Amino acid sequence: MGKVIAEMSMSLDGFITGPTDSAESLFAGVDRLHQWIYGLASWRAPHGLEGGETNADDEIMAESWQNTGAILMGHRMFEHGEEPWGDNPPFHVPVFVVTHHAREPLVKAGGTTFFFVTDGVASAMEQAKAAAGDKDVSVAGGANVIQQLLRAGLLDEIQLHLIPVLLGTGTRLFEDTGSDPIELECTRVVASANVTHLRFRAAT
């Protein structure tokens, strides 16, 4: 049976976006956090690009792509990403968008279909798990969706790609996880020159 895994690149001071919700500022911060990905063979292939580096970072990224059967994300992430992703988004699996804005499924090339779920994150997760089957559900963000899943106990694992930069402002991944401590068990640490990969299992 697949797992539910939240996976995010995060600055050393805990931010996962730029300082505002405008597309320009948001992606300015995100671009710095994702620079370690862009040259990897496992990132380039789903984007229709050839070549790329093969190293420990690439192995971790490839693992994520190979094991993912569905993706869950928030409306804001979809809204800011829809245009840059274009007609052939890199996901190639069903994507479930948690939103208050009902609309028909959006079918894209390459096997990506966006489904818009208006009755909450738990319902979106249930649908994503059904679509994923034996594979994992990857939670792509944003922070609010991940916080909701943490508070509800719906995450199995969290994988953080920690970037050695201090953004100083933006959206913090763990800004609001509730008043009770949430125990996590570190199951893997892989460090390279540009990023440290931390994998945690949610305590049961």
BALOBA-1460 file (C-alpha; in Angstrom, 3 decimals):
// residues 204
<rec num="1" residu="m" x="0.000" y="0.000" z="0.000"/>
<rec num="2" residu="g" x="1.256" y="3.465" z="-0.858"/>
<rec num="3" residu="k" x="2.186" y="6.219" z="1.564"/>
<rec num="4" residu="v" x="1.171" y="9.867" z="1.864"/>
<rec num="5" residu="i" x="4.349" y="11.930" z="1.604"/>
<rec num="6" residu="a" x="4.721" y="15.693" z="1.780"/>
<rec num="7" residu="e" x="7.814" y="16.799" z="-0.093"/>
<rec num="8" residu="m" x="9.114" y="20.353" z="-0.090"/>
<rec num="9" residu="s" x="12.274" y="22.364" z="-0.608"/>
<rec num="10" residu="m" x="12.743" y="24.653" z="2.378"/>
<rec num="11" residu="s" x="15.161" y="27.405" z="3.365"/>
<rec num="12" residu="l" x="17.276" y="27.028" z="6.474"/>
<rec num="13" residu="d" x="14.983" y="29.479" z="8.279"/>
<rec num="14" residu="g" x="11.852" y="27.508" z="7.391"/>
<rec num="15" residu="f" x="10.384" y="29.264" z="4.325"/>
<rec num="16" residu="i" x="9.016" y="27.527" z="1.223"/>
<rec num="17" residu="t" x="7.941" y="30.583" z="-0.837"/>
<rec num="18" residu="g" x="8.931" y="34.149" z="-1.521"/>
<rec num="19" residu="p" x="7.689" y="37.086" z="0.543"/>
<rec num="20" residu="t" x="4.239" y="37.647" z="-1.014"/>
<rec num="21" residu="d" x="1.499" y="35.847" z="-2.886"/>
<rec num="22" residu="s" x="2.160" y="37.577" z="-6.194"/>
<rec num="23" residu="a" x="3.389" y="35.157" z="-8.839"/>
<rec num="24" residu="e" x="6.595" y="37.144" z="-9.423"/>
<rec num="25" residu="s" x="7.605" y="37.333" z="-5.767"/>
<rec num="26" residu="l" x="6.402" y="33.847" z="-4.906"/>
<rec num="27" residu="f" x="8.431" y="32.181" z="-7.623"/>
<rec num="28" residu="a" x="11.478" y="34.349" z="-6.978"/>
<rec num="29" residu="g" x="11.803" y="32.601" z="-3.619"/>
<rec num="30" residu="v" x="10.769" y="29.214" z="-4.961"/>
<rec num="31" residu="d" x="13.292" y="29.399" z="-7.798"/>
<rec num="32" residu="r" x="16.178" y="29.791" z="-5.341"/>
<rec num="33" residu="l" x="14.925" y="26.848" z="-3.316"/>
<rec num="34" residu="h" x="14.664" y="24.627" z="-6.390"/>
<rec num="35" residu="q" x="17.941" y="25.453" z="-8.133"/>
<rec num="36" residu="w" x="19.378" y="22.122" z="-6.968"/>
<rec num="37" residu="i" x="16.723" y="20.301" z="-9.030"/>
<rec num="38" residu="y" x="16.921" y="21.928" z="-12.445"/>
<rec num="39" residu="g" x="20.069" y="20.205" z="-13.680"/>
<rec num="40" residu="l" x="19.081" y="16.695" z="-12.600"/>
<rec num="41" residu="a" x="18.286" y="14.046" z="-15.210"/>
<rec num="42" residu="s" x="15.286" y="12.891" z="-13.175"/>
<rec num="43" residu="w" x="13.815" y="16.419" z="-13.197"/>
<rec num="44" residu="r" x="14.568" y="17.077" z="-16.862"/>
<rec num="45" residu="a" x="12.970" y="13.872" z="-18.184"/>
<rec num="46" residu="p" x="9.367" y="14.601" z="-17.026"/>
<rec num="47" residu="h" x="9.742" y="18.081" z="-18.518"/>
<rec num="48" residu="g" x="10.639" y="16.628" z="-21.918"/>
<rec num="49" residu="l" x="14.318" y="17.558" z="-21.648"/>
<rec num="50" residu="e" x="17.304" y="15.338" z="-22.357"/>
<rec num="51" residu="g" x="20.501" y="14.854" z="-20.381"/>
<rec num="52" residu="g" x="21.201" y="16.081" z="-16.885"/>
<rec num="53" residu="e" x="23.275" y="15.162" z="-13.863"/>
<rec num="54" residu="t" x="23.122" y="11.740" z="-12.217"/>
<rec num="55" residu="n" x="24.181" y="11.813" z="-8.577"/>
<rec num="56" residu="a" x="22.757" y="11.267" z="-5.088"/>
<rec num="57" residu="d" x="20.349" y="14.190" z="-5.504"/>
<rec num="58" residu="d" x="19.167" y="12.719" z="-8.796"/>
<rec num="59" residu="e" x="18.528" y="9.333" z="-7.174"/>
<rec num="60" residu="i" x="16.295" y="10.929" z="-4.535"/>
<rec num="61" residu="m" x="14.351" y="12.900" z="-7.109"/>
<rec num="62" residu="a" x="13.959" y="9.826" z="-9.331"/>
<rec num="63" residu="e" x="12.665" y="7.843" z="-6.356"/>
<rec num="64" residu="s" x="9.956" y="10.430" z="-5.790"/>
<rec num="65" residu="w" x="8.805" y="10.458" z="-9.425"/>
<rec num="66" residu="q" x="8.779" y="6.672" z="-9.745"/>
<rec num="67" residu="n" x="6.743" y="6.001" z="-6.603"/>
<rec num="68" residu="t" x="4.099" y="8.711" z="-7.090"/>
<rec num="69" residu="g" x="0.643" y="7.631" z="-8.249"/>
<rec num="70" residu="a" x="-1.269" y="10.851" z="-7.492"/>
<rec num="71" residu="i" x="-0.571" y="14.375" z="-6.289"/>
<rec num="72" residu="l" x="-2.438" y="16.642" z="-3.895"/>
<rec num="73" residu="m" x="-2.002" y="20.418" z="-3.824"/>
<rec num="74" residu="g" x="-3.734" y="23.597" z="-2.699"/>
<rec num="75" residu="h" x="-5.571" y="26.068" z="-4.930"/>
<rec num="76" residu="r" x="-2.926" y="28.767" z="-4.605"/>
<rec num="77" residu="m" x="-0.194" y="26.476" z="-5.850"/>
<rec num="78" residu="f" x="-2.346" y="25.445" z="-8.804"/>
<rec num="79" residu="e" x="-3.278" y="29.055" z="-9.553"/>
<rec num="80" residu="h" x="0.332" y="30.225" z="-9.649"/>
<rec num="81" residu="g" x="1.597" y="27.130" z="-11.465"/>
<rec num="82" residu="e" x="-1.053" y="26.592" z="-14.148"/>
<rec num="83" residu="e" x="0.461" y="28.957" z="-16.712"/>
<rec num="84" residu="p" x="4.145" y="28.018" z="-16.218"/>
<rec num="85" residu="w" x="3.286" y="24.287" z="-16.373"/>
<rec num="86" residu="g" x="1.696" y="24.767" z="-19.793"/>
<rec num="87" residu="d" x="-0.268" y="22.214" z="-21.782"/>
<rec num="88" residu="n" x="1.908" y="19.262" z="-20.733"/>
<rec num="89" residu="p" x="2.548" y="19.583" z="-16.968"/>
<rec num="90" residu="p" x="5.385" y="17.504" z="-15.508"/>
<rec num="91" residu="f" x="3.172" y="15.436" z="-13.178"/>
<rec num="92" residu="h" x="1.786" y="12.755" z="-15.560"/>
<rec num="93" residu="v" x="-0.576" y="11.449" z="-12.855"/>
<rec num="94" residu="p" x="-3.940" y="12.659" z="-11.474"/>
<rec num="95" residu="v" x="-3.643" y="15.866" z="-9.435"/>
<rec num="96" residu="f" x="-6.228" y="16.742" z="-6.776"/>
<rec num="97" residu="v" x="-6.569" y="20.447" z="-5.979"/>
<rec num="98" residu="v" x="-8.066" y="21.472" z="-2.637"/>
<rec num="99" residu="t" x="-10.156" y="24.536" z="-3.415"/>
<rec num="100" residu="h" x="-13.346" y="26.505" z="-2.761"/>
<rec num="101" residu="h" x="-13.793" y="27.051" z="-6.503"/>
<rec num="102" residu="a" x="-15.747" y="24.263" z="-8.171"/>
<rec num="103" residu="r" x="-14.933" y="23.479" z="-11.797"/>
<rec num="104" residu="e" x="-14.842" y="20.547" z="-14.181"/>
<rec num="105" residu="p" x="-11.702" y="18.378" z="-14.327"/>
<rec num="106" residu="l" x="-8.952" y="19.935" z="-16.410"/>
<rec num="107" residu="v" x="-7.374" y="17.388" z="-18.752"/>
<rec num="108" residu="k" x="-3.834" y="18.089" z="-19.936"/>
<rec num="109" residu="a" x="-1.405" y="16.233" z="-22.163"/>
<rec num="110" residu="g" x="0.889" y="13.525" z="-20.828"/>
<rec num="111" residu="g" x="-1.542" y="11.913" z="-18.391"/>
<rec num="112" residu="t" x="-2.093" y="14.874" z="-16.055"/>
<rec num="113" residu="t" x="-5.691" y="15.647" z="-15.086"/>
<rec num="114" residu="f" x="-6.497" y="18.234" z="-12.421"/>
<rec num="115" residu="f" x="-9.506" y="17.403" z="-10.214"/>
<rec num="116" residu="f" x="-10.932" y="20.234" z="-8.100"/>
<rec num="117" residu="v" x="-12.149" y="19.103" z="-4.664"/>
<rec num="118" residu="t" x="-14.380" y="21.523" z="-2.759"/>
<rec num="119" residu="d" x="-15.316" y="19.461" z="0.314"/>
<rec num="120" residu="g" x="-12.039" y="19.616" z="2.209"/>
<rec num="121" residu="v" x="-8.554" y="18.188" z="2.422"/>
<rec num="122" residu="a" x="-9.671" y="14.836" z="3.866"/>
<rec num="123" residu="s" x="-11.958" y="14.218" z="0.883"/>
<rec num="124" residu="a" x="-9.216" y="15.250" z="-1.528"/>
<rec num="125" residu="m" x="-6.821" y="12.839" z="0.163"/>
<rec num="126" residu="e" x="-9.327" y="9.992" z="-0.011"/>
<rec num="127" residu="q" x="-9.742" y="10.562" z="-3.738"/>
<rec num="128" residu="a" x="-6.004" y="10.869" z="-4.300"/>
<rec num="129" residu="k" x="-5.301" y="7.612" z="-2.462"/>
<rec num="130" residu="a" x="-7.933" y="5.804" z="-4.520"/>
<rec num="131" residu="a" x="-6.346" y="7.114" z="-7.730"/>
<rec num="132" residu="a" x="-2.810" y="6.247" z="-6.596"/>
<rec num="133" residu="g" x="-3.628" y="2.626" z="-5.819"/>
<rec num="134" residu="d" x="-0.469" y="0.898" z="-4.552"/>
<rec num="135" residu="k" x="1.690" y="3.953" z="-5.232"/>
<rec num="136" residu="d" x="2.301" y="7.008" z="-3.063"/>
<rec num="137" residu="v" x="0.330" y="10.228" z="-2.836"/>
<rec num="138" residu="s" x="2.741" y="13.141" z="-3.048"/>
<rec num="139" residu="v" x="1.626" y="16.329" z="-1.298"/>
<rec num="140" residu="a" x="3.162" y="19.165" z="-3.293"/>
<rec num="141" residu="g" x="1.977" y="22.030" z="-1.092"/>
<rec num="142" residu="g" x="1.322" y="24.621" z="-0.173"/>
<rec num="143" residu="a" x="2.053" y="25.118" z="3.480"/>
<rec num="144" residu="n" x="-1.598" y="25.394" z="4.555"/>
<rec num="145" residu="v" x="-2.516" y="22.047" z="3.005"/>
<rec num="146" residu="i" x="0.455" y="20.323" z="4.654"/>
<rec num="147" residu="q" x="-0.408" y="21.895" z="8.002"/>
<rec num="148" residu="q" x="-3.999" y="20.650" z="7.714"/>
<rec num="149" residu="l" x="-2.806" y="17.125" z="6.925"/>
<rec num="150" residu="l" x="-0.382" y="17.168" z="9.849"/>
<rec num="151" residu="r" x="-3.052" y="18.298" z="12.286"/>
<rec num="152" residu="a" x="-5.420" y="15.605" z="10.991"/>
<rec num="153" residu="g" x="-2.794" y="12.857" z="11.193"/>
<rec num="154" residu="l" x="-3.061" y="12.152" z="7.461"/>
<rec num="155" residu="l" x="0.648" y="12.296" z="6.583"/>
<rec num="156" residu="d" x="2.832" y="9.197" z="6.699"/>
<rec num="157" residu="e" x="6.118" y="10.893" z="5.877"/>
<rec num="158" residu="i" x="7.686" y="14.294" z="5.263"/>
<rec num="159" residu="q" x="10.688" y="14.745" z="2.986"/>
<rec num="160" residu="l" x="12.444" y="18.099" z="3.250"/>
<rec num="161" residu="h" x="15.115" y="19.323" z="0.888"/>
<rec num="162" residu="l" x="16.920" y="21.827" z="3.096"/>
<rec num="163" residu="i" x="18.638" y="24.636" z="1.193"/>
<rec num="164" residu="p" x="21.536" y="26.581" z="2.775"/>
<rec num="165" residu="v" x="19.937" y="29.994" z="2.366"/>
<rec num="166" residu="l" x="18.125" y="32.360" z="4.734"/>
<rec num="167" residu="l" x="15.170" y="33.903" z="2.883"/>
<rec num="168" residu="g" x="14.171" y="36.034" z="5.851"/>
<rec num="169" residu="t" x="10.508" y="36.256" z="4.893"/>
<rec num="170" residu="g" x="7.809" y="34.390" z="2.998"/>
<rec num="171" residu="t" x="5.579" y="31.456" z="3.924"/>
<rec num="172" residu="r" x="6.793" y="29.148" z="6.672"/>
<rec num="173" residu="l" x="6.054" y="25.463" z="6.178"/>
<rec num="174" residu="f" x="5.301" y="24.780" z="9.849"/>
<rec num="175" residu="e" x="3.655" y="28.066" z="10.830"/>
<rec num="176" residu="d" x="0.450" y="26.511" z="12.202"/>
<rec num="177" residu="t" x="0.514" y="22.832" z="13.140"/>
<rec num="178" residu="g" x="-1.712" y="23.112" z="16.205"/>
<rec num="179" residu="s" x="-1.075" y="23.394" z="19.926"/>
<rec num="180" residu="d" x="-0.047" y="19.767" z="20.509"/>
<rec num="181" residu="p" x="3.464" y="18.500" z="19.712"/>
<rec num="182" residu="i" x="3.755" y="16.305" z="16.615"/>
<rec num="183" residu="e" x="6.450" y="13.662" z="16.964"/>
<rec num="184" residu="l" x="8.506" y="12.739" z="13.898"/>
<rec num="185" residu="e" x="11.159" y="10.068" z="13.436"/>
<rec num="186" residu="c" x="14.112" y="10.870" z="11.173"/>
<rec num="187" residu="t" x="14.623" y="7.903" z="8.841"/>
<rec num="188" residu="r" x="17.166" y="9.247" z="6.332"/>
<rec num="189" residu="v" x="19.707" y="12.031" z="5.924"/>
<rec num="190" residu="v" x="21.526" y="12.553" z="2.615"/>
<rec num="191" residu="a" x="23.761" y="15.596" z="2.225"/>
<rec num="192" residu="s" x="25.315" y="17.106" z="-0.889"/>
<rec num="193" residu="a" x="26.983" y="20.414" z="-1.628"/>
<rec num="194" residu="n" x="23.739" y="22.252" z="-2.430"/>
<rec num="195" residu="v" x="21.027" y="20.526" z="-0.390"/>
<rec num="196" residu="t" x="20.453" y="18.250" z="2.580"/>
<rec num="197" residu="h" x="17.643" y="15.716" z="2.185"/>
<rec num="198" residu="l" x="15.790" y="14.896" z="5.405"/>
<rec num="199" residu="r" x="13.131" y="12.206" z="5.562"/>
<rec num="200" residu="f" x="10.795" y="11.850" z="8.550"/>
<rec num="201" residu="r" x="8.157" y="9.305" z="9.476"/>
<rec num="202" residu="a" x="5.141" y="10.485" z="11.418"/>
<rec num="203" residu="a" x="4.973" y="8.746" z="14.783"/>
<rec num="204" residu="t" x="2.010" y="6.423" z="15.245"/>
